[in-house]
Amino acid sequence: MSNEKLEQGLAIRKQVLGAQHVERSLAAADDFNKPIQELVTEYCWGHVWGNEDLPRQTRSLLNIAMLTALNRSHELKVHIQGALRNGVSKQQIQATLMQTAIYCGVPAALESFRVASDAIKTFDE
């Protein structure tokens, strides 16, 4: 990791998702999947999350809604905890998930509520 956006992305990724989670993901990378870890770190976290036009709390809530719509439970759990690290309240997460029930469907929202409940309990421990 040598370029500026990659380093910026690594710092933001650790701040949002937690250093332990990120270090575990990077340590598990092998020759095959290391390029995707670098791409995600540089572009997702460096270029997009590094852009200051939206506050991190807003980005977190957008991710929660999008991951619910896409039914990506594993990533949703990680981003629920990231949202809490970013200062998003449990009530804001709940309101976002209620909104997804209307626009993404009740089954998707129910699954996301289950994931969010677990993520919040785990985060609080």
N, C-alpha and C positions, 0 to 999 in steps of 0.2 A: 504494500500500500504506500504509494509515493506521491500521488497528486493531491492538490489542495482540496478538491471536492470530495475525494475519497476520505481524507483525514477529517474533514468537516462532517461528512456523513457518519463516520465511525463514532465521533464524539456525540452527535445528536442521537444516533441509534442507541448508544449506551445510556444516554440521559433518559430517553423515552421508554425503552424496553428493559432497562436494567443491565448493568455491566456484566453480571453473571450470565444472564441469558445470551447476550451477544457473544461473549467470550466462549461460551459452550458451543454456540452455533459455528463460530469460526474455527474452533479447535476440532470440531467434527468434520470439517470440510476436507475432502480429499482432492486428488488431482482432477477428478471428474466434476465435482460440484463446487470447487473453489471459484471458478469464474462467475457463477450465479451469485455467490455471496458477495463478491466484489462489485458486480453490477448493481445489486440491490443496495449495497452500502453507498456507492458513489451516486447513482442516479436517484433512487427513491429517497434516501436519507440526505445526501449532500445537495443535490440539485433541487428536489421538490420540497422536502421538509426544511431545507436550508433557506428557502425563499421566505422572506419575512412578510409577504403580502397577506398571509393568513396566520393568525395566532395558532400556536400548537394545540390549544384546547379545541378550536374549530376543526383543525385537521383530525384530531382524535375522534370527534363526534362524526365527522364525515366518514372516516374509516369504519367506525362501528356500524353505521347505516349501510355502507357499501358491502362490508363483509357479511352482514345479515342477508342482504339481497343476493349475494353470491353463495350463501350457505358454506362459508369457510370457517368452521368452528374453531379449529386450532389457532388460526391467525386472529380470530375474534378474541379469544381468551388473552392472547398476548397484548392485543391493542386495548382491551378493557383495562388491563393493569397499567399499560402505558398512559391511558387517559387519566387514571387516578394519579399517576406520577406527575402528569401535566397540570394537575389542579382541577380536573373535571370532577364535579360532585356526583355522588351516586344518583341523586335526583335528576341530574342532566342526562346521565346514561339511561336511566329509566324512561325519561321523556323521549329520548331519541329512539329507544326500542319500541315505545308505544306508537311513535310515528311510523316506524317500519311495519307495524302490524297493519296499518291502513294501506301503505304504498307497496309493501313487499309481500304481504299476506300473513295471516295469523300463524300458520305452521312455522314459517321462517322466524317470526318474532318469538314464538314459544320456545323454539330451540335456542335462540339467542339469549332469552331470559335465563334459561337453564345454564348456559355457558357463562353468562355474566354473573349469576349468583355464585357459581363455583369460583370464578376468577376473583370476585370481591372477597369471598371468604379466605381464599388462599393468599391474597394480597394483604389482608388484615393480620394474618398469622405471623 
